[in-house]
Amino acid sequence: MTLEAFLLLAAALFAVGLYGVLSQQSIVMLMMGLELMINGLIAAGGAFWYFLAPASADGQVLVLVAVTVMALEMAMGFAVVTALFRARDVDMTDDAGDLKG
Amino acid sequence: MAVAFWILAVVAVAGGVAVFVVDSMARATFALLASLLAVGVTFLLIDLRYLGALIILMMVMEMLVMAVFMIMYMMNPAGLMPMKMVHNKTGAAVIAGTVFVLLASGAVLTRWPERRGTPPADPTHALGLAIMGPKMLVMMVIGVAILATMIASVVMATHRGRYGSAMPDRRRDGEGS
């Protein structure tokens, strides 16, 4: 169990999430990709704390922020999907290009 | 420890891949939950008992909420028929693969600094002291962000909507189903 092993896990989770974000048409599935990407960041944050600087609590605080961001992203994402769906029956990314220039 | 870590790592990545492979929204949600839980359990291996337990409890609740939204919005919650909703699958796979190779080579090739200090006897105690002391600003910002998110999500999701009553009601006007 080394820092490199944890970072490889984080990189794999981030890449899988990125694939989902780029390829999925459903907004809810896209959000699952974002969750996976943040999951990778959380794994990397915890590993940096344990293997590099366990004496200070900075790494733990970073993980706490990332976990909170994950929950807030979910809440706002579902609120946006609900607003969009209520207005136009849309739940696909391809149909939600309102801000496109 | 190392064996447990690698088993959890495989479960986490396999769960992540399964999210985009399975034919059912409910299964995708629980595959994501398995991935998140595996990462939470790896935290228990590196002495982060509080954060590990926090991730496990929070993600179980979050994925249960996610499952409800999945069933509300998606056409195929039970997986009774094949489900493919992707665009530019090849391009996305190439970009994701490239990003993985870059990140993994950076992780392996970088000369990481020596470990400074040793983990405290009680990391949770150290975290508590940090967020109630020198890192209190972080906690205050998180608190305000959570409050702002609660207000914003209710405003977005309410029937009145962002634009008040100026927005026509599709269902009342007979345009919706």
Interface residues (C-beta under 8 A of the other chain):
Chain A: M1 L3 E4 A5 F6 L7 L8 L9 A10 A11 A12 L13 F14 A15 V16 G17 L18 Y19 G20 L22 S23 Q24 Q25 S26 V28 M29 M32 G33 E35 L36 N39 I42 A43 G46 A47 W49 Y50 F51 L52 A53 P54 A55 S56 A57 D58 Q60 V61 V63 L64 V65 V67 T68 M70 A71 L72 M74 A75 M76 F78 A79 V80 V81 T82 A83 F85 R86 A87 R88 D89 D91 M92 D94
Chain B: M1 A2 F5 W6 A9 A12 V13 G16 V17 V19 F20 M25 A28 T29 L32 S35 L36 V39 T42 F43 L45 I46 D47 L48 L51 L54 I55 M58 E62 V65 M66 F69 M70 Y73 M74 M85 V86 H87 N88 K89 G91 A92 A93 I95 A96 G97 V99 F100 L103 A104 A107 V108 W112 P113 R115 R116 G117 T118 P119 P120 P123 A126 L127 L129 A130 I131 K135 V138 I142 A145 I146 T149 M150 A152 S153 V154 V155 M156 A157 H159 G161 R162 M167 R170 G176 S177
